[in-house]
Amino acid sequence: MIGRLNHVAIAVPDLDAASKMYRDGLGASVTDPEDLPDHGVTVVFVELDNSKIELLYPFGANSPIQTFLDRNPAGGMHHVCYEVLDIFAARDRLVAQGARVLGDGEPKTGAHNKPVLFLHPKDFAGTLVELEQV
């Protein structure tokens, strides 16, 4: 059902410093910041040959990333994102097996302008999982 790893998301307390570390320190290609108000985040993508790293920074007062950073001030891994061909079929199959979809259960438009869903970390070995339709 799942395809390739799309990205690993890391919450960061300083987006500029984290971007610089990947760009200047590791020599990676780093995108410009993009605000996603519906998700409460500003994102930067570190482009790799085989995947991406998504740097997450809080956007707005109710950002879930701010809550994460309050508990983890230095930042840290937030979620992993896997690609699926049909997000509705994936959701329905997982729900039938007892997995919990966060939010209202309906896909939202993600950073790549594609439908995404998040799955409860308690159902996936303590890891927040994002599914993105490709």
Number of C-alpha atoms within 10 A of each C-alpha: 11 15 13 11 16 20 22 20 22 20 26 26 21 14 18 12 11 18 22 14 13 16 16 12 10 9 10 17 14 20 14 10 16 13 18 16 13 12 18 19 23 21 23 24 22 20 17 12 6 9 13 19 19 27 28 29 26 26 19 17 9 13 17 16 25 23 13 17 18 12 10 15 13 11 20 16 17 19 19 19 23 19 19 21 14 15 21 17 12 17 22 14 13 14 14 10 9 10 17 18 21 15 12 8 15 14 20 17 15 17 19 10 10 12 18 23 24 22 22 17 17 11 14 12 9 10 15 19 21 23 26 28 22 15
